Amino acid sequence: MLFDFGERKVPRFQHLLESLHTITTLGMSAPEDVNSEVVRVIDTATRKSCFDWRRRFPMDWRRGRFATISPSGELVAITVKNKLSIYRLPPVCEGPTRVCDK
């Protein structure tokens, strides 16, 4: 199973200020932009991680998920801007395989 999601990573002080702002406005103006993406593949039979891909980027309010798994379950394709990367998954998932793209 493939998961592709965005995360927001900021310094602790900025996170504290944003949290206080969210609380004081009752959640009406929480920051929504993301600056990192995570793609994970989990083997549903063994529940072990087969693939863990991460990248960080500046916040620019562009959204999009650009990862897919092949019908055979052997390959993961990820597009970032004009670059296509294809990764072969292991035949047996024995733990996390981490790949970082900066």
Short mmCIF file of the C-alpha atoms (twelve columns), coordinates in Angstrom:
data_MODEL
# 
_entry.id   MODEL 
# 
loop_
_atom_site.group_PDB 
_atom_site.id 
_atom_site.type_symbol 
_atom_site.label_atom_id 
_atom_site.label_alt_id 
_atom_site.label_comp_id 
_atom_site.label_asym_id 
_atom_site.label_seq_id 
_atom_site.Cartn_x 
_atom_site.Cartn_y 
_atom_site.Cartn_z 
_atom_site.pdbx_PDB_model_num 
ATOM 1   C CA . MET A 1   0.000   0.000  0.000   1 
ATOM 2   C CA . LEU A 2   1.378   3.409  -0.994  1 
ATOM 3   C CA . PHE A 3   1.006   6.511  1.175   1 
ATOM 4   C CA . ASP A 4   1.913   9.963  -0.166  1 
ATOM 5   C CA . PHE A 5   1.449   12.898 2.182   1 
ATOM 6   C CA . GLY A 6   2.790   16.357 2.939   1 
ATOM 7   C CA . GLU A 7   4.177   17.587 6.230   1 
ATOM 8   C CA . ARG A 8   4.935   20.982 7.687   1 
ATOM 9   C CA . LYS A 9   8.321   21.246 9.408   1 
ATOM 10  C CA . VAL A 10  9.120   24.544 11.161  1 
ATOM 11  C CA . PRO A 11  11.371  25.556 14.078  1 
ATOM 12  C CA . ARG A 12  9.917   24.945 17.561  1 
ATOM 13  C CA . PHE A 13  9.437   28.637 18.359  1 
ATOM 14  C CA . GLN A 14  7.553   29.238 15.105  1 
ATOM 15  C CA . HIS A 15  5.452   26.133 15.795  1 
ATOM 16  C CA . LEU A 16  4.629   27.456 19.287  1 
ATOM 17  C CA . LEU A 17  3.576   30.857 17.915  1 
ATOM 18  C CA . GLU A 18  1.445   29.236 15.201  1 
ATOM 19  C CA . SER A 19  -0.192  26.946 17.766  1 
ATOM 20  C CA . LEU A 20  -1.039  29.906 20.022  1 
ATOM 21  C CA . HIS A 21  -2.458  31.788 17.038  1 
ATOM 22  C CA . THR A 22  -4.574  28.780 16.078  1 
ATOM 23  C CA . ILE A 23  -5.918  28.453 19.628  1 
ATOM 24  C CA . THR A 24  -6.728  32.146 19.997  1 
ATOM 25  C CA . THR A 25  -8.599  32.190 16.666  1 
ATOM 26  C CA . LEU A 26  -10.408 28.903 17.461  1 
ATOM 27  C CA . GLY A 27  -8.679  27.204 14.548  1 
ATOM 28  C CA . MET A 28  -9.911  29.668 11.953  1 
ATOM 29  C CA . SER A 29  -6.506  30.648 10.577  1 
ATOM 30  C CA . ALA A 30  -4.132  27.746 10.970  1 
ATOM 31  C CA . PRO A 31  -1.173  27.526 8.573   1 
ATOM 32  C CA . GLU A 32  -1.853  25.036 5.802   1 
ATOM 33  C CA . ASP A 33  1.201   25.176 3.572   1 
ATOM 34  C CA . VAL A 34  3.596   22.220 3.616   1 
ATOM 35  C CA . ASN A 35  7.343   22.084 3.088   1 
ATOM 36  C CA . SER A 36  8.085   18.372 2.916   1 
ATOM 37  C CA . GLU A 37  6.671   15.276 1.278   1 
ATOM 38  C CA . VAL A 38  6.794   11.663 2.424   1 
ATOM 39  C CA . VAL A 39  6.100   8.585  0.290   1 
ATOM 40  C CA . ARG A 40  5.858   5.234  2.068   1 
ATOM 41  C CA . VAL A 41  5.091   1.724  0.870   1 
ATOM 42  C CA . ILE A 42  3.848   -0.797 3.432   1 
ATOM 43  C CA . ASP A 43  3.462   -4.535 2.834   1 
ATOM 44  C CA . THR A 44  -0.135  -5.230 3.874   1 
ATOM 45  C CA . ALA A 45  0.569   -8.905 4.613   1 
ATOM 46  C CA . THR A 46  3.521   -8.391 6.973   1 
ATOM 47  C CA . ARG A 47  2.819   -4.736 7.908   1 
ATOM 48  C CA . LYS A 48  6.507   -3.950 7.385   1 
ATOM 49  C CA . SER A 49  7.803   -0.881 5.608   1 
ATOM 50  C CA . CYS A 50  9.294   -1.518 2.163   1 
ATOM 51  C CA . PHE A 51  10.105  2.027  1.092   1 
ATOM 52  C CA . ASP A 52  10.411  5.432  2.770   1 
ATOM 53  C CA . TRP A 53  11.113  8.476  0.564   1 
ATOM 54  C CA . ARG A 54  11.337  12.047 1.854   1 
ATOM 55  C CA . ARG A 55  12.043  15.459 0.417   1 
ATOM 56  C CA . ARG A 56  12.007  19.034 1.727   1 
ATOM 57  C CA . PHE A 57  11.206  22.144 -0.255  1 
ATOM 58  C CA . PRO A 58  10.330  25.802 0.369   1 
ATOM 59  C CA . MET A 59  6.707   26.620 1.134   1 
ATOM 60  C CA . ASP A 60  5.127   27.904 -2.070  1 
ATOM 61  C CA . TRP A 61  1.427   26.954 -1.730  1 
ATOM 62  C CA . ARG A 62  1.622   24.432 -4.561  1 
ATOM 63  C CA . ARG A 63  -0.135  21.202 -3.824  1 
ATOM 64  C CA . GLY A 64  0.080   17.863 -5.485  1 
ATOM 65  C CA . ARG A 65  0.898   14.276 -4.920  1 
ATOM 66  C CA . PHE A 66  2.975   12.715 -7.607  1 
ATOM 67  C CA . ALA A 67  3.740   9.161  -6.520  1 
ATOM 68  C CA . THR A 68  2.270   5.921  -7.790  1 
ATOM 69  C CA . ILE A 69  2.937   2.213  -7.513  1 
ATOM 70  C CA . SER A 70  2.999   -0.081 -10.531 1 
ATOM 71  C CA . PRO A 71  0.160   -2.591 -11.016 1 
ATOM 72  C CA . SER A 72  2.647   -5.410 -10.372 1 
ATOM 73  C CA . GLY A 73  3.656   -3.823 -7.039  1 
ATOM 74  C CA . GLU A 74  7.336   -3.969 -7.993  1 
ATOM 75  C CA . LEU A 75  8.013   -0.293 -8.793  1 
ATOM 76  C CA . VAL A 76  7.324   3.130  -7.310  1 
ATOM 77  C CA . ALA A 77  7.384   6.192  -9.586  1 
ATOM 78  C CA . ILE A 78  7.771   9.701  -8.146  1 
ATOM 79  C CA . THR A 79  7.786   12.967 -10.084 1 
ATOM 80  C CA . VAL A 80  9.326   16.143 -8.717  1 
ATOM 81  C CA . LYS A 81  9.090   19.135 -11.051 1 
ATOM 82  C CA . ASN A 82  10.467  17.784 -14.373 1 
ATOM 83  C CA . LYS A 83  12.258  14.773 -12.882 1 
ATOM 84  C CA . LEU A 84  10.850  11.234 -12.881 1 
ATOM 85  C CA . SER A 85  12.435  8.746  -10.476 1 
ATOM 86  C CA . ILE A 86  11.599  5.048  -10.513 1 
ATOM 87  C CA . TYR A 87  12.518  2.783  -7.597  1 
ATOM 88  C CA . ARG A 88  12.357  -1.023 -7.490  1 
ATOM 89  C CA . LEU A 89  10.780  -2.403 -4.338  1 
ATOM 90  C CA . PRO A 90  12.367  -5.391 -2.604  1 
ATOM 91  C CA . PRO A 91  10.690  -8.774 -3.244  1 
ATOM 92  C CA . VAL A 92  10.321  -9.263 0.532   1 
ATOM 93  C CA . CYS A 93  9.843   -6.344 2.905   1 
ATOM 94  C CA . GLU A 94  12.107  -6.778 5.897   1 
ATOM 95  C CA . GLY A 95  12.146  -3.220 7.196   1 
ATOM 96  C CA . PRO A 96  12.423  0.368  6.042   1 
ATOM 97  C CA . THR A 97  14.378  1.290  2.933   1 
ATOM 98  C CA . ARG A 98  14.924  5.051  3.157   1 
ATOM 99  C CA . VAL A 99  15.597  7.284  0.173   1 
ATOM 100 C CA . CYS A 100 15.991  11.063 0.440   1 
ATOM 101 C CA . ASP A 101 15.690  13.511 -2.429  1 
ATOM 102 C CA . LYS A 102 16.775  17.041 -1.596  1 
# 
